[in-house]
Amino acid sequence: METITFGDVDVTRVVELPVTGLPREFIFPDVPAGKWREHENWLVPEYFDPVADEARTMIQTWLLRSEGRTILIDTGIGNGRERPYMPFFAHLDTNFYGELSTVVRPEEVDVVICTHLHGDHVGWNTRLVDREWQPTFPNAEYVIARADFDYWNPENNHKTRSGRGMQNVFEDSVAPVHRAGQTVLWEGDHYDVDANLRIELTPGHTPGSAVVHLREEAVFVGDVLHSPLQIAEPDCGPCFDEDEAQARATRRRVLEWAADHHALVVPAHFPGAGAAEVRRDGGKFAVKEWAAWR
């Protein structure tokens, strides 16, 4: 476990899947290979493998202790999921639940914040008990943007870019906690968790995608960024963005805010340091300093 402290708030990184290489052309099909070569001097080896032509990623969650409460930001993929069109997420059998339980008992989690409802961010919302998906954290509020809840709810029949890749996600990882009465579906442009943490709507990746501000010291950006390449090249987007133009605008806005406030940017999937302070670099951005965990 790695922890960093921001004043009176502790942040612990809990890894579900270690560093994994995924084909660059699969994640970023519209980004020329030359863009990656331009930045090899700092992306290799932690974030890009030029020999295998793979972007390096990991699945992790962030555990925060704020104002006497325990808060999780995103919950990864989960075990035993049927994901016929997303094989990377299917039939996992990791020890994430055990690892997390070494730092917090599931019943002690007070809040689960879902930055959005893709399958690699909500999986441990539930676990299979007696052949039924039940909330993993029985005493927690699951805080979800209503825009995402409504968009991904199969009953609403939205046509999405992700299409079949989202098969079963809502049913096994979102609907069970909603039926249990544990969801908080927030609306508007922000939602205050406590005096330290504010969730801000940042649509584009999904309609209800959000970031979590820890005062002005850090911002947990979910999938606003998938690779550090996007810090230097913010117009480069992955194939997972529902609205590419909106996602580009959102990414620039979030990076501008972080650079101007000297805030640590904490994405969902960065390996290595996992987070960075950024600075403006002309019309783009650059890493000023990587996070220092203890």
C-alpha angles and dihedrals in degrees: 000000000000122000134190124185127218105189104292096352122089120202120197124189114221115189122213099176123018123227111317130181117227124186110273091219091054096053099033106024094157097049113092116238088236091069089062092046091053090061102036092112091073104018095058128115105000100043106022134031107202094186094056090030090230135143109225117228142160139201117236144147131218121230116201130188109204131161092348094308133107116230131185123203108207124338107225128228105315131214129285098013123162104227106158094172097038104052094174088068100040128111097349119175105190131153093236093121090053093045092050091047090061090067102030134010111237092239089057094062109106103182135022114195115200109201086196138334105258114134096253092057104047106034099107091048081096141019133199113262120171089345093305129105107240132176110277091209106046097187099041133106110228105216112206133165108248089222090065095040091055095041096054097037103112090215089071094056097218116176105230136186090234090055114163092004087082094053112143095359097110092040098053103027108030111022094057094058090045092052088050089058093243102119126103107199106198127197136193127044099307147012125206114222093181139320091294103040130058125175114214125196110241106171127191106077084059128346091256100036112142142183126217119227118207095203104288094312103081141006123204102211104185108199098345080107126031098171136018086242086079091062090062093033106032093171091063110099136183127240090255099072112110092202109026097188093049091046091054092051091047093049091054092047093051093046091047091053092047094048093047093048096040087234124163111250111220113189124188100241111031114126122201111036088000094211140042145191109237135204134198115265108187106293091343137049140248138198110266096181136346119235119272111218124190 
